[in-house]
Amino acid sequence: MTPRRLPRGTRIDPVTLGYDVERVNKERWAGLAAHVGMSPSALFDQMVENLPLDDRGFPTWLPEQPLRDGELPIDSA
């Protein structure tokens, strides 16, 4: 099965990622993309666009981060 790619010309400002990552993670990502029927780049775009963030803008799955200088520990309601 061919991975589902975005239609040609639909990206507004395409770039190639230049990150060094562990080979095992790159292979795992490619495997996950194949499993869901998407190209690795299309899956990456979907992940970034739908990444759940907390009130401070950190991914919800990261360990809690200490407050930055000037931040107050006030719950937003």
mmCIF file as gemmi writes it, N, C-alpha and C atoms, coordinates in Angstrom:
data_model
loop_
_atom_site.group_PDB
_atom_site.id
_atom_site.type_symbol
_atom_site.label_atom_id
_atom_site.label_alt_id
_atom_site.label_comp_id
_atom_site.label_asym_id
_atom_site.label_entity_id
_atom_site.label_seq_id
_atom_site.pdbx_PDB_ins_code
_atom_site.Cartn_x
_atom_site.Cartn_y
_atom_site.Cartn_z
_atom_site.occupancy
_atom_site.B_iso_or_equiv
_atom_site.pdbx_formal_charge
_atom_site.auth_seq_id
_atom_site.auth_asym_id
_atom_site.pdbx_PDB_model_num
ATOM 1 N N . MET Axp A 1 ? 0.835 -1.171 0 1 0 ? 1 A 1
ATOM 2 C CA . MET Axp A 1 ? 0 0 0 1 0 ? 1 A 1
ATOM 3 C C . MET Axp A 1 ? 0.889 1.247 0 1 0 ? 1 A 1
ATOM 4 N N . THR Axp A 2 ? 0.623 2.172 -0.893 1 0 ? 2 A 1
ATOM 5 C CA . THR Axp A 2 ? 1.39 3.411 -0.986 1 0 ? 2 A 1
ATOM 6 C C . THR Axp A 2 ? 0.914 4.384 0.081 1 0 ? 2 A 1
ATOM 7 N N . PRO Axp A 3 ? 1.855 5.004 0.809 1 0 ? 3 A 1
ATOM 8 C CA . PRO Axp A 3 ? 1.433 5.971 1.821 1 0 ? 3 A 1
ATOM 9 C C . PRO Axp A 3 ? 0.663 7.13 1.203 1 0 ? 3 A 1
ATOM 10 N N . ARG Axp A 4 ? -0.335 7.598 1.933 1 0 ? 4 A 1
ATOM 11 C CA . ARG Axp A 4 ? -1.126 8.734 1.477 1 0 ? 4 A 1
ATOM 12 C C . ARG Axp A 4 ? -0.277 9.991 1.591 1 0 ? 4 A 1
ATOM 13 N N . ARG Axp A 5 ? -0.067 10.629 0.483 1 0 ? 5 A 1
ATOM 14 C CA . ARG Axp A 5 ? 0.702 11.868 0.445 1 0 ? 5 A 1
ATOM 15 C C . ARG Axp A 5 ? -0.257 13.023 0.221 1 0 ? 5 A 1
ATOM 16 N N . LEU Axp A 6 ? 0.199 14.202 0.589 1 0 ? 6 A 1
ATOM 17 C CA . LEU Axp A 6 ? -0.596 15.384 0.304 1 0 ? 6 A 1
ATOM 18 C C . LEU Axp A 6 ? -0.567 15.641 -1.196 1 0 ? 6 A 1
ATOM 19 N N . PRO Axp A 7 ? -1.657 16.149 -1.74 1 0 ? 7 A 1
ATOM 20 C CA . PRO Axp A 7 ? -1.656 16.444 -3.173 1 0 ? 7 A 1
ATOM 21 C C . PRO Axp A 7 ? -0.557 17.448 -3.536 1 0 ? 7 A 1
ATOM 22 N N . ARG Axp A 8 ? 0.062 17.247 -4.679 1 0 ? 8 A 1
ATOM 23 C CA . ARG Axp A 8 ? 1.147 18.126 -5.134 1 0 ? 8 A 1
ATOM 24 C C . ARG Axp A 8 ? 0.662 19.571 -5.168 1 0 ? 8 A 1
ATOM 25 N N . GLY Axp A 9 ? 1.518 20.458 -4.648 1 0 ? 9 A 1
ATOM 26 C CA . GLY Axp A 9 ? 1.216 21.877 -4.677 1 0 ? 9 A 1
ATOM 27 C C . GLY Axp A 9 ? 0.348 22.38 -3.532 1 0 ? 9 A 1
ATOM 28 N N . THR Axp A 10 ? 0.008 21.515 -2.56 1 0 ? 10 A 1
ATOM 29 C CA . THR Axp A 10 ? -0.855 21.964 -1.47 1 0 ? 10 A 1
ATOM 30 C C . THR Axp A 10 ? -0.078 22.557 -0.301 1 0 ? 10 A 1
ATOM 31 N N . ARG Axp A 11 ? 1.217 22.306 -0.223 1 0 ? 11 A 1
ATOM 32 C CA . ARG Axp A 11 ? 2.011 22.912 0.85 1 0 ? 11 A 1
ATOM 33 C C . ARG Axp A 11 ? 2.294 24.364 0.481 1 0 ? 11 A 1
ATOM 34 N N . ILE Axp A 12 ? 2.187 25.237 1.473 1 0 ? 12 A 1
ATOM 35 C CA . ILE Axp A 12 ? 2.372 26.668 1.234 1 0 ? 12 A 1
ATOM 36 C C . ILE Axp A 12 ? 3.851 27.036 1.207 1 0 ? 12 A 1
ATOM 37 N N . ASP Axp A 13 ? 4.625 26.522 2.166 1 0 ? 13 A 1
ATOM 38 C CA . ASP Axp A 13 ? 6.043 26.879 2.277 1 0 ? 13 A 1
ATOM 39 C C . ASP Axp A 13 ? 6.831 25.632 2.691 1 0 ? 13 A 1
ATOM 40 N N . PRO Axp A 14 ? 6.979 24.651 1.798 1 0 ? 14 A 1
ATOM 41 C CA . PRO Axp A 14 ? 7.629 23.396 2.173 1 0 ? 14 A 1
ATOM 42 C C . PRO Axp A 14 ? 9.122 23.558 2.455 1 0 ? 14 A 1
ATOM 43 N N . VAL Axp A 15 ? 9.579 22.864 3.48 1 0 ? 15 A 1
ATOM 44 C CA . VAL Axp A 15 ? 10.998 22.818 3.831 1 0 ? 15 A 1
ATOM 45 C C . VAL Axp A 15 ? 11.345 21.38 4.191 1 0 ? 15 A 1
ATOM 46 N N . THR Axp A 16 ? 12.626 21.059 4.109 1 0 ? 16 A 1
ATOM 47 C CA . THR Axp A 16 ? 13.114 19.756 4.532 1 0 ? 16 A 1
ATOM 48 C C . THR Axp A 16 ? 13.635 19.883 5.952 1 0 ? 16 A 1
ATOM 49 N N . LEU Axp A 17 ? 13.23 18.971 6.821 1 0 ? 17 A 1
ATOM 50 C CA . LEU Axp A 17 ? 13.711 18.996 8.195 1 0 ? 17 A 1
ATOM 51 C C . LEU Axp A 17 ? 15.174 18.593 8.227 1 0 ? 17 A 1
ATOM 52 N N . GLY Axp A 18 ? 15.954 19.287 8.997 1 0 ? 18 A 1
ATOM 53 C CA . GLY Axp A 18 ? 17.383 18.995 9.092 1 0 ? 18 A 1
ATOM 54 C C . GLY Axp A 18 ? 17.784 18.581 10.491 1 0 ? 18 A 1
ATOM 55 N N . TYR Axp A 19 ? 16.913 17.836 11.17 1 0 ? 19 A 1
ATOM 56 C CA . TYR Axp A 19 ? 17.186 17.42 12.537 1 0 ? 19 A 1
ATOM 57 C C . TYR Axp A 19 ? 17.905 16.079 12.556 1 0 ? 19 A 1
ATOM 58 N N . ASP Axp A 20 ? 18.853 15.951 13.467 1 0 ? 20 A 1
ATOM 59 C CA . ASP Axp A 20 ? 19.478 14.646 13.701 1 0 ? 20 A 1
ATOM 60 C C . ASP Axp A 20 ? 18.684 13.947 14.788 1 0 ? 20 A 1
ATOM 61 N N . VAL Axp A 21 ? 18.21 12.765 14.483 1 0 ? 21 A 1
ATOM 62 C CA . VAL Axp A 21 ? 17.44 11.972 15.444 1 0 ? 21 A 1
ATOM 63 C C . VAL Axp A 21 ? 18.018 10.561 15.493 1 0 ? 21 A 1
ATOM 64 N N . GLU Axp A 22 ? 17.649 9.84 16.518 1 0 ? 22 A 1
ATOM 65 C CA . GLU Axp A 22 ? 18.087 8.449 16.62 1 0 ? 22 A 1
ATOM 66 C C . GLU Axp A 22 ? 17.449 7.638 15.494 1 0 ? 22 A 1
ATOM 67 N N . ARG Axp A 23 ? 18.243 6.785 14.88 1 0 ? 23 A 1
ATOM 68 C CA . ARG Axp A 23 ? 17.752 5.968 13.77 1 0 ? 23 A 1
ATOM 69 C C . ARG Axp A 23 ? 16.519 5.163 14.168 1 0 ? 23 A 1
ATOM 70 N N . VAL Axp A 24 ? 16.536 4.599 15.367 1 0 ? 24 A 1
ATOM 71 C CA . VAL Axp A 24 ? 15.413 3.777 15.809 1 0 ? 24 A 1
ATOM 72 C C . VAL Axp A 24 ? 14.129 4.607 15.872 1 0 ? 24 A 1
ATOM 73 N N . ASN Axp A 25 ? 14.234 5.895 16.253 1 0 ? 25 A 1
ATOM 74 C CA . ASN Axp A 25 ? 13.042 6.745 16.301 1 0 ? 25 A 1
ATOM 75 C C . ASN Axp A 25 ? 12.561 7.116 14.901 1 0 ? 25 A 1
ATOM 76 N N . LYS Axp A 26 ? 13.495 7.363 13.986 1 0 ? 26 A 1
ATOM 77 C CA . LYS Axp A 26 ? 13.116 7.655 12.597 1 0 ? 26 A 1
ATOM 78 C C . LYS Axp A 26 ? 12.407 6.449 11.99 1 0 ? 26 A 1
ATOM 79 N N . GLU Axp A 27 ? 12.943 5.266 12.242 1 0 ? 27 A 1
ATOM 80 C CA . GLU Axp A 27 ? 12.328 4.05 11.711 1 0 ? 27 A 1
ATOM 81 C C . GLU Axp A 27 ? 10.965 3.792 12.351 1 0 ? 27 A 1
ATOM 82 N N . ARG Axp A 28 ? 10.861 4.077 13.641 1 0 ? 28 A 1
ATOM 83 C CA . ARG Axp A 28 ? 9.572 3.906 14.327 1 0 ? 28 A 1
ATOM 84 C C . ARG Axp A 28 ? 8.546 4.877 13.744 1 0 ? 28 A 1
ATOM 85 N N . TRP Axp A 29 ? 8.971 6.131 13.494 1 0 ? 29 A 1
ATOM 86 C CA . TRP Axp A 29 ? 8.073 7.123 12.912 1 0 ? 29 A 1
ATOM 87 C C . TRP Axp A 29 ? 7.603 6.685 11.527 1 0 ? 29 A 1
ATOM 88 N N . ALA Axp A 30 ? 8.527 6.202 10.709 1 0 ? 30 A 1
ATOM 89 C CA . ALA Axp A 30 ? 8.169 5.736 9.36 1 0 ? 30 A 1
ATOM 90 C C . ALA Axp A 30 ? 7.21 4.555 9.447 1 0 ? 30 A 1
ATOM 91 N N . GLY Axp A 31 ? 7.441 3.673 10.416 1 0 ? 31 A 1
ATOM 92 C CA . GLY Axp A 31 ? 6.551 2.526 10.599 1 0 ? 31 A 1
ATOM 93 C C . GLY Axp A 31 ? 5.159 2.95 11.029 1 0 ? 31 A 1
ATOM 94 N N . LEU Axp A 32 ? 5.092 3.915 11.933 1 0 ? 32 A 1
ATOM 95 C CA . LEU Axp A 32 ? 3.799 4.423 12.379 1 0 ? 32 A 1
ATOM 96 C C . LEU Axp A 32 ? 3.057 5.084 11.227 1 0 ? 32 A 1
ATOM 97 N N . ALA Axp A 33 ? 3.778 5.885 10.439 1 0 ? 33 A 1
ATOM 98 C CA . ALA Axp A 33 ? 3.159 6.537 9.288 1 0 ? 33 A 1
ATOM 99 C C . ALA Axp A 33 ? 2.612 5.499 8.305 1 0 ? 33 A 1
ATOM 100 N N . ALA Axp A 34 ? 3.396 4.472 8.036 1 0 ? 34 A 1
ATOM 101 C CA . ALA Axp A 34 ? 2.935 3.419 7.129 1 0 ? 34 A 1
ATOM 102 C C . ALA Axp A 34 ? 1.709 2.711 7.699 1 0 ? 34 A 1
ATOM 103 N N . HIS Axp A 35 ? 1.726 2.482 8.998 1 0 ? 35 A 1
ATOM 104 C CA . HIS Axp A 35 ? 0.607 1.789 9.658 1 0 ? 35 A 1
ATOM 105 C C . HIS Axp A 35 ? -0.703 2.563 9.502 1 0 ? 35 A 1
ATOM 106 N N . VAL Axp A 36 ? -0.631 3.909 9.587 1 0 ? 36 A 1
ATOM 107 C CA . VAL Axp A 36 ? -1.853 4.714 9.463 1 0 ? 36 A 1
ATOM 108 C C . VAL Axp A 36 ? -2.11 5.146 8.022 1 0 ? 36 A 1
ATOM 109 N N . GLY Axp A 37 ? -1.244 4.73 7.092 1 0 ? 37 A 1
ATOM 110 C CA . GLY Axp A 37 ? -1.456 5.001 5.672 1 0 ? 37 A 1
ATOM 111 C C . GLY Axp A 37 ? -1.111 6.416 5.255 1 0 ? 37 A 1
ATOM 112 N N . MET Axp A 38 ? -0.107 6.994 5.902 1 0 ? 38 A 1
ATOM 113 C CA . MET Axp A 38 ? 0.313 8.352 5.561 1 0 ? 38 A 1
ATOM 114 C C . MET Axp A 38 ? 1.805 8.367 5.303 1 0 ? 38 A 1
ATOM 115 N N . SER Axp A 39 ? 2.264 9.416 4.627 1 0 ? 39 A 1
ATOM 116 C CA . SER Axp A 39 ? 3.701 9.588 4.493 1 0 ? 39 A 1
ATOM 117 C C . SER Axp A 39 ? 4.218 10.129 5.824 1 0 ? 39 A 1
ATOM 118 N N . PRO Axp A 40 ? 5.498 9.898 6.136 1 0 ? 40 A 1
ATOM 119 C CA . PRO Axp A 40 ? 6.041 10.44 7.387 1 0 ? 40 A 1
ATOM 120 C C . PRO Axp A 40 ? 5.896 11.955 7.497 1 0 ? 40 A 1
ATOM 121 N N . SER Axp A 41 ? 6.062 12.685 6.394 1 0 ? 41 A 1
ATOM 122 C CA . SER Axp A 41 ? 5.95 14.138 6.463 1 0 ? 41 A 1
ATOM 123 C C . SER Axp A 41 ? 4.507 14.575 6.694 1 0 ? 41 A 1
ATOM 124 N N . ALA Axp A 42 ? 3.55 13.917 6.074 1 0 ? 42 A 1
ATOM 125 C CA . ALA Axp A 42 ? 2.142 14.269 6.287 1 0 ? 42 A 1
ATOM 126 C C . ALA Axp A 42 ? 1.736 13.972 7.732 1 0 ? 42 A 1
ATOM 127 N N . LEU Axp A 43 ? 2.23 12.87 8.284 1 0 ? 43 A 1
ATOM 128 C CA . LEU Axp A 43 ? 1.931 12.539 9.669 1 0 ? 43 A 1
ATOM 129 C C . LEU Axp A 43 ? 2.562 13.56 10.611 1 0 ? 43 A 1
ATOM 130 N N . PHE Axp A 44 ? 3.78 14.006 10.322 1 0 ? 44 A 1
ATOM 131 C CA . PHE Axp A 44 ? 4.442 15.024 11.138 1 0 ? 44 A 1
ATOM 132 C C . PHE Axp A 44 ? 3.62 16.312 11.153 1 0 ? 44 A 1
ATOM 133 N N . ASP Axp A 45 ? 3.18 16.752 9.973 1 0 ? 45 A 1
ATOM 134 C CA . ASP Axp A 45 ? 2.367 17.97 9.896 1 0 ? 45 A 1
ATOM 135 C C . ASP Axp A 45 ? 1.101 17.83 10.74 1 0 ? 45 A 1
ATOM 136 N N . GLN Axp A 46 ? 0.422 16.692 10.638 1 0 ? 46 A 1
ATOM 137 C CA . GLN Axp A 46 ? -0.791 16.472 11.415 1 0 ? 46 A 1
ATOM 138 C C . GLN Axp A 46 ? -0.499 16.487 12.914 1 0 ? 46 A 1
ATOM 139 N N . MET Axp A 47 ? 0.617 15.87 13.322 1 0 ? 47 A 1
ATOM 140 C CA . MET Axp A 47 ? 0.968 15.833 14.737 1 0 ? 47 A 1
ATOM 141 C C . MET Axp A 47 ? 1.196 17.248 15.26 1 0 ? 47 A 1
ATOM 142 N N . VAL Axp A 48 ? 1.988 18.047 14.551 1 0 ? 48 A 1
ATOM 143 C CA . VAL Axp A 48 ? 2.296 19.403 15.012 1 0 ? 48 A 1
ATOM 144 C C . VAL Axp A 48 ? 1.027 20.252 15.065 1 0 ? 48 A 1
ATOM 145 N N . GLU Axp A 49 ? 0.166 20.124 14.072 1 0 ? 49 A 1
ATOM 146 C CA . GLU Axp A 49 ? -1.051 20.929 14.029 1 0 ? 49 A 1
ATOM 147 C C . GLU Axp A 49 ? -2.056 20.546 15.103 1 0 ? 49 A 1
ATOM 148 N N . ASN Axp A 50 ? -1.948 19.334 15.659 1 0 ? 50 A 1
ATOM 149 C CA . ASN Axp A 50 ? -2.916 18.856 16.646 1 0 ? 50 A 1
ATOM 150 C C . ASN Axp A 50 ? -2.294 18.537 17.995 1 0 ? 50 A 1
ATOM 151 N N . LEU Axp A 51 ? -1.085 19.006 18.237 1 0 ? 51 A 1
ATOM 152 C CA . LEU Axp A 51 ? -0.373 18.722 19.477 1 0 ? 51 A 1
ATOM 153 C C . LEU Axp A 51 ? -1.073 19.393 20.658 1 0 ? 51 A 1
ATOM 154 N N . PRO Axp A 52 ? -1.504 18.622 21.663 1 0 ? 52 A 1
ATOM 155 C CA . PRO Axp A 52 ? -2.164 19.239 22.812 1 0 ? 52 A 1
ATOM 156 C C . PRO Axp A 52 ? -1.15 19.98 23.688 1 0 ? 52 A 1
ATOM 157 N N . LEU Axp A 53 ? -1.459 21.252 23.975 1 0 ? 53 A 1
ATOM 158 C CA . LEU Axp A 53 ? -0.584 22.091 24.784 1 0 ? 53 A 1
ATOM 159 C C . LEU Axp A 53 ? -1.304 22.488 26.069 1 0 ? 53 A 1
ATOM 160 N N . ASP Axp A 54 ? -0.52 22.691 27.141 1 0 ? 54 A 1
ATOM 161 C CA . ASP Axp A 54 ? -1.116 23.161 28.39 1 0 ? 54 A 1
ATOM 162 C C . ASP Axp A 54 ? -1.281 24.684 28.338 1 0 ? 54 A 1
ATOM 163 N N . ASP Axp A 55 ? -1.726 25.264 29.443 1 0 ? 55 A 1
ATOM 164 C CA . ASP Axp A 55 ? -1.985 26.709 29.487 1 0 ? 55 A 1
ATOM 165 C C . ASP Axp A 55 ? -0.736 27.548 29.241 1 0 ? 55 A 1
ATOM 166 N N . ARG Axp A 56 ? 0.439 26.96 29.465 1 0 ? 56 A 1
ATOM 167 C CA . ARG Axp A 56 ? 1.688 27.688 29.283 1 0 ? 56 A 1
ATOM 168 C C . ARG Axp A 56 ? 2.319 27.431 27.919 1 0 ? 56 A 1
ATOM 169 N N . GLY Axp A 57 ? 1.682 26.596 27.093 1 0 ? 57 A 1
ATOM 170 C CA . GLY Axp A 57 ? 2.184 26.328 25.764 1 0 ? 57 A 1
ATOM 171 C C . GLY Axp A 57 ? 3.144 25.163 25.667 1 0 ? 57 A 1
ATOM 172 N N . PHE Axp A 58 ? 3.226 24.344 26.735 1 0 ? 58 A 1
ATOM 173 C CA . PHE Axp A 58 ? 4.085 23.16 26.72 1 0 ? 58 A 1
ATOM 174 C C . PHE Axp A 58 ? 3.254 21.943 26.319 1 0 ? 58 A 1
ATOM 175 N N . PRO Axp A 59 ? 3.837 20.99 25.572 1 0 ? 59 A 1
ATOM 176 C CA . PRO Axp A 59 ? 3.107 19.755 25.284 1 0 ? 59 A 1
ATOM 177 C C . PRO Axp A 59 ? 2.662 19.104 26.59 1 0 ? 59 A 1
ATOM 178 N N . THR Axp A 60 ? 1.417 18.62 26.614 1 0 ? 60 A 1
ATOM 179 C CA . THR Axp A 60 ? 0.844 18.076 27.842 1 0 ? 60 A 1
ATOM 180 C C . THR Axp A 60 ? 1.567 16.832 28.331 1 0 ? 60 A 1
ATOM 181 N N . TRP Axp A 61 ? 2.285 16.135 27.469 1 0 ? 61 A 1
ATOM 182 C CA . TRP Axp A 61 ? 2.958 14.9 27.864 1 0 ? 61 A 1
ATOM 183 C C . TRP Axp A 61 ? 4.36 15.134 28.416 1 0 ? 61 A 1
ATOM 184 N N . LEU Axp A 62 ? 4.873 16.375 28.364 1 0 ? 62 A 1
ATOM 185 C CA . LEU Axp A 62 ? 6.183 16.669 28.96 1 0 ? 62 A 1
ATOM 186 C C . LEU Axp A 62 ? 6.056 16.73 30.473 1 0 ? 62 A 1
ATOM 187 N N . PRO Axp A 63 ? 7.118 16.369 31.197 1 0 ? 63 A 1
ATOM 188 C CA . PRO Axp A 63 ? 7.079 16.562 32.646 1 0 ? 63 A 1
ATOM 189 C C . PRO Axp A 63 ? 6.83 18.044 32.955 1 0 ? 63 A 1
ATOM 190 N N . GLU Axp A 64 ? 6.181 18.302 34.085 1 0 ? 64 A 1
ATOM 191 C CA . GLU Axp A 64 ? 5.872 19.689 34.446 1 0 ? 64 A 1
ATOM 192 C C . GLU Axp A 64 ? 7.145 20.515 34.509 1 0 ? 64 A 1
ATOM 193 N N . GLN Axp A 65 ? 7.092 21.691 33.923 1 0 ? 65 A 1
ATOM 194 C CA . GLN Axp A 65 ? 8.242 22.579 33.852 1 0 ? 65 A 1
ATOM 195 C C . GLN Axp A 65 ? 8.171 23.616 34.97 1 0 ? 65 A 1
ATOM 196 N N . PRO Axp A 66 ? 9.315 23.987 35.544 1 0 ? 66 A 1
ATOM 197 C CA . PRO Axp A 66 ? 9.294 25.036 36.569 1 0 ? 66 A 1
ATOM 198 C C . PRO Axp A 66 ? 8.858 26.361 35.967 1 0 ? 66 A 1
ATOM 199 N N . LEU Axp A 67 ? 8.313 27.219 36.811 1 0 ? 67 A 1
ATOM 200 C CA . LEU Axp A 67 ? 7.895 28.542 36.34 1 0 ? 67 A 1
ATOM 201 C C . LEU Axp A 67 ? 9.101 29.322 35.857 1 0 ? 67 A 1
ATOM 202 N N . ARG Axp A 68 ? 8.904 30.124 34.827 1 0 ? 68 A 1
ATOM 203 C CA . ARG Axp A 68 ? 9.953 31.003 34.322 1 0 ? 68 A 1
ATOM 204 C C . ARG Axp A 68 ? 9.96 32.277 35.161 1 0 ? 68 A 1
ATOM 205 N N . ASP Axp A 69 ? 11.043 32.986 35.115 1 0 ? 69 A 1
ATOM 206 C CA . ASP Axp A 69 ? 11.152 34.25 35.827 1 0 ? 69 A 1
ATOM 207 C C . ASP Axp A 69 ? 10.029 35.187 35.389 1 0 ? 69 A 1
ATOM 208 N N . GLY Axp A 70 ? 9.263 35.675 36.337 1 0 ? 70 A 1
ATOM 209 C CA . GLY Axp A 70 ? 8.16 36.568 36.029 1 0 ? 70 A 1
ATOM 210 C C . GLY Axp A 70 ? 6.809 35.892 35.93 1 0 ? 70 A 1
ATOM 211 N N . GLU Axp A 71 ? 6.766 34.548 35.883 1 0 ? 71 A 1
ATOM 212 C CA . GLU Axp A 71 ? 5.496 33.83 35.842 1 0 ? 71 A 1
ATOM 213 C C . GLU Axp A 71 ? 4.991 33.63 37.261 1 0 ? 71 A 1
ATOM 214 N N . LEU Axp A 72 ? 3.697 33.785 37.431 1 0 ? 72 A 1
ATOM 215 C CA . LEU Axp A 72 ? 3.082 33.577 38.731 1 0 ? 72 A 1
ATOM 216 C C . LEU Axp A 72 ? 2.307 32.275 38.743 1 0 ? 72 A 1
ATOM 217 N N . PRO Axp A 73 ? 2.303 31.576 39.876 1 0 ? 73 A 1
ATOM 218 C CA . PRO Axp A 73 ? 1.576 30.305 39.957 1 0 ? 73 A 1
ATOM 219 C C . PRO Axp A 73 ? 0.082 30.529 40.204 1 0 ? 73 A 1
ATOM 220 N N . ILE Axp A 74 ? -0.596 31.148 39.252 1 0 ? 74 A 1
ATOM 221 C CA . ILE Axp A 74 ? -2.026 31.46 39.375 1 0 ? 74 A 1
ATOM 222 C C . ILE Axp A 74 ? -2.773 30.584 38.395 1 0 ? 74 A 1
ATOM 223 N N . ASP Axp A 75 ? -3.792 29.879 38.908 1 0 ? 75 A 1
ATOM 224 C CA . ASP Axp A 75 ? -4.639 29.079 38.026 1 0 ? 75 A 1
ATOM 225 C C . ASP Axp A 75 ? -5.481 30 37.17 1 0 ? 75 A 1
ATOM 226 N N . SER Axp A 76 ? -5.575 29.689 35.883 1 0 ? 76 A 1
ATOM 227 C CA . SER Axp A 76 ? -6.445 30.478 35.02 1 0 ? 76 A 1
ATOM 228 C C . SER Axp A 76 ? -7.828 29.846 35.058 1 0 ? 76 A 1
ATOM 229 N N . ALA Axp A 77 ? -8.842 30.664 35.164 1 0 ? 77 A 1
ATOM 230 C CA . ALA Axp A 77 ? -10.208 30.16 35.26 1 0 ? 77 A 1
ATOM 231 C C . ALA Axp A 77 ? -11.055 30.686 34.126 1 0 ? 77 A 1
